[in-house]
Amino acid sequence: MSAGTSHTIAVIGLGSMGLGMAQSLLRAGHVVRGFDVTPAATSALATAGGVVGHSPADAAASASIVAVVVVNSGQTETVLFGPSGIVPAMQPGSVIISCATMAPAVARTLAARCAETGLLYLDAPMSGGAARAGSGELTFMASGTPQAFAAARPALDAMAGKVYELGDEAGIGASFKMVNQLLAGVHIAAACEAITFASKLGLDIAKVYEVITASAGNSWMFENRVPHILDGDYSPRSAVNIFTKDLGIVSDIGRAETFPLPIAASALQLFLMTAAAGMGRDDDASPARLIAEITGIALPARTDA
């Protein structure tokens, strides 16, 4: 697989991340096949120049690289081994790039099952959001054999701004992603708490955003998520339920390791309360709405609805 060569690459899961990744692959000159259960997603791929498969297996049949960009380990397992799964459709020596956030032990199990069929598996959760997926600037926290990295390289070159090669076995990338998700969830929760606290103090929260993003209290998540609150726009770029899942995995690992995670646990409870209030599928800045409802604060309403 030499640089500059066109490859047939499949993307299974064409949500906000997967579609952007597929578009980056198309821009790099690859033939891109894809599948998603949502007709609007497959239509968007076709409009961008990709080929829509009738099933995961159909999309993966002629691909030497398959990126699986679904929500969780259960969906990943179904895409790999379920009815119309990709594993029986792929040729030995092909590589699966597994992008979902999952427990490290599950990543190791899926990698071992793929290896039994002669397939390579790259444990490659990513970070960066939909905009960076579309511009080919994602950060991948990847682990796998040297052969898996070599086979996946044409796709990674198109999709990533940075690829961290973190070890030669699956599960290491997943572990790094869990550390990232612990921090991401805590920072979003803190951002929501801080901006609603500012509102309770009677401050102009747009001015608070301006001041804090130029001050030491800023974080990437504050800078990225608070504009959703200022716009009153909670359409899901990343949903609350993502963090009930990911912080739940963090909690499970902490319990198994007898390792206390009090701040992550508090953030998890805030996301769980937000989901229980009916906002699980809304943008992950929605904890601000929950806090506002509890405390009687009026946050900005969406003006273009």
N, C-alpha and C positions, 0 to 999 in steps of 0.2 A: 504494500500500500504506500506508494510514493506520494510526496506532497504534490498538489496540483492535479492529481488524478480524480476523476469523478467516480463516486461510489453510489451504490443504491443503499439508502439508509431509511429505516422505518422509525416513525415516532408513534408510539401507542399512548394516547392521552393527549388531546389537543385543547386543553384548557389554556388559561392565560400564560402559563409557562411553556407548555408543550407546543402551542401554536407559534409562539415567538421563536422557540428553538428550531422548529421546522422551517420557518421563514429564514432564519440565519443559515441553515443548511442549504436551502435553495439559492440564496445569494452567493454562497461559496461554489455553486455549480454542481451540487450533488443532485441525483435523482432521489426525490423524497416521496415515500409512501406513508400513509398514515391511517389511523383509525381512532374514532371516538364514538361514544354512544349518543352524543348530541349532534343532531343534523346541522345546526348552525356552525359547529366547530369544523365538521368535515367540509361544509360548503366553503368556509373561509380558507381551508387548505387548498381546495380545488381552485379557488379564485387566485390564490398566490402562485399556482403552478404545480402543486403537488398532485399525487395520485391517491385517490381514496380507496382503501380496501374495504371489503364487505365484512371482515372480521379481523381480530388481531393476527390470526394465522395467515390470512390472505395478504394482509399488509406486509407481513414479515417474510413471506415465502421466498422472495428473490433478493432479500437484503443481507448484506454481510455484517451490518451493524444495526442493532435495534435499541433505541432509547425508550425506556418504559417510564413514562412521566405521569403516574397516577397518584392517588391521595395517600395510600397507606400500604402496609405490608400485605394485608388481606387482598386488596385489589392487585397488587403486584403478583402474588402467588396465583391468582386466577388468570391473569394475563399470561403468565408463564406456563402453567400446568392445567388450567381448567379447560372446559369445552371451548374449542377453537383457540386453544392456547398456542403461543408462538414456538415453544421449545420443539415440538415434533416437526414443525414446518421449517426449521433452520438447519443449515448445513454445519457439520462439525467444523470447528475452528472459527466459526462466526462468534461475535461478541454481543452480549447484552449489557447495556449501560443502565443500571438500576438507579433511578433518581429519587424515589420516594424516601421520606424520612421514616426510619423504622428502628426497632431495637437492634443493637449489634448482633445478638445471638440469632435473630431471624435472618439477617443478612448473611451470616455464615452458613446457615442451613440452606438457604436458597442457592448460594454459590456452590455448595457441595452437590446439590441435586442437579444443577446445570452441568457441573463437571462430569457427572456420571454419564451424560449424554454426549460428551465431547464438545460442549459449548463453553466459551469463556464468559466470565462474569466480572463486571467492574462495579464495585460498590461505590456509587458516585452521587451522593446527595449534593444539591447545589444551593446557592444563595445569590440574591441580587434582585429578585422581583421581575415582574413582567416586562418592564421597560428594558432592562439589561438582557433579558432573554431575547427580545426582539432585535437588539443591537449586537448580539453575539458577544456580550461582555459578562457572562455569568462567572461566578467563582465556584469551582468544583472541588469538593473535599473527597478525594478518591483513593481507593485502595484496591489492590488486586495484583495478580501475577504480572510480571513484565510482558508476557504474551498478550494479556488482556489490555494493558495500556497501549501496546503497539497496535493492536487491532482496532482499538477505539480512537486512535489519534486523529484520523481525518475528521471525525465528527467533533471531537473535543476542540480541535483547532478552529472550527467554524462557530462553535457555540460559546466558547469560553474566553473571557479576558484573562483568567488565571486558573491554572490547574495545579492543585497541591497533590503531589504523589506521596501518600502518607504511610504506605506499607505494602507488603506483598500478599496480604490476605484480606478477604472481605471482613467487614465488621469494624475496621479501624476508621474508615470514612464515616460510617454511621455514628461511631462514638464522637468524633469531632463535631458532627452535625448536632448531636444532642447538647453539647456544650454551647454551640451557637444558639440553639433554640431556647435553652434556659435563659441566656442573656436577652435574646430577642423578646421573649414573652414577658420577662421582668421589665424590660425597658418600655414596651408598649403599655403595660399596666401602669408603670410609673408616669408615663407621659399623660395618660388619660386622667390619672389622679391629680397630677399637677395642673393641667389646664382647667379642670373643673374647680379645683381649689382656687385658682386665680379668678375664675368667674364668681365664685362665692365671695371673694374679697372685693368684688365690684370693679375689677380691672377690665380694661379693653383687651380681650384675649388675642386679638390680632396683633396688638402692640406687644403683648407678652411673648408671642411667638417670635416676633422680630428681635426682641431683646435677648431671649433665652438662646436662640440659635447663634447669637454672637457672644455667648457667655459660657462659663465653665460647666454649667448644668446641662448643656445640650447633649443630645445623643443622636445617632443616625435615625433611630426610630421616632424620637420626638420630632425631628426635622421632617421625616417622611410622612408620619401618620397624622400629626396635628392639622395639616392642611385639609384632610378629609373632614375633620371636626369643624374647622372654620367654614368650609363649604357646605356643611350639612349633608355631605354625600357619603353614604355608607354602602354604596354598591361594592361588592366584595372583590377587591384586588387580592386579598388574602383573608380568609374567613375566620371568625371566632372559633369555629370547630377545629380548625387546624391546630390551634394552641391548646384546646382541651385535649386533643390527641397527643401532641408533642410533649407538653408539660406533664401529661399523664404518664408517658413513657419515662420521662426524667424521674418522676416520682417512683415509678415501679423499680427503676434501677437503683435509686437511692435506698429504697426499702430492702432490696435484695442484698445490697452492699453494706447495710447498716450505716448509711451515710446521711447525716441530717441535711435537709435542703429547705430551711424555713422560708426563705424569701421566694424561691420558686413555688413552694406550696401555696403561699399567699396569692401569688399571681394566678396559679391554677384555679383557686377558688373564685377569684374575680371573673375569670373567663367562664367557669362553670355557671356562675350566677347569671352572667350575661346570656349564655346559651339557654338556661332555664327560663329566662324572661322572653324567649322567642326570637333571639337575635343570633342564633348559632350560625346561620348561613350568611349573615351580614359581615361587613368589613370588620377586621379585627381592631379597629379603633372604637367599636361600639361599646366597650366598657365605659367610655365617657358618657354615653347615653344612659346607661344603667345608673351611674352615679348621679347624673343630673335628675333622673326620675325620682330617685330616693330622697334627694336633698332639695328638690323643688327649684333647680336651676334651669334657666332657659338657654339652651345652646342654639347656635345659628341653624336656621332651617334652609333646606335646599331651595335655591331660587329658580332653577331651570327645570324643575319637575313638572 
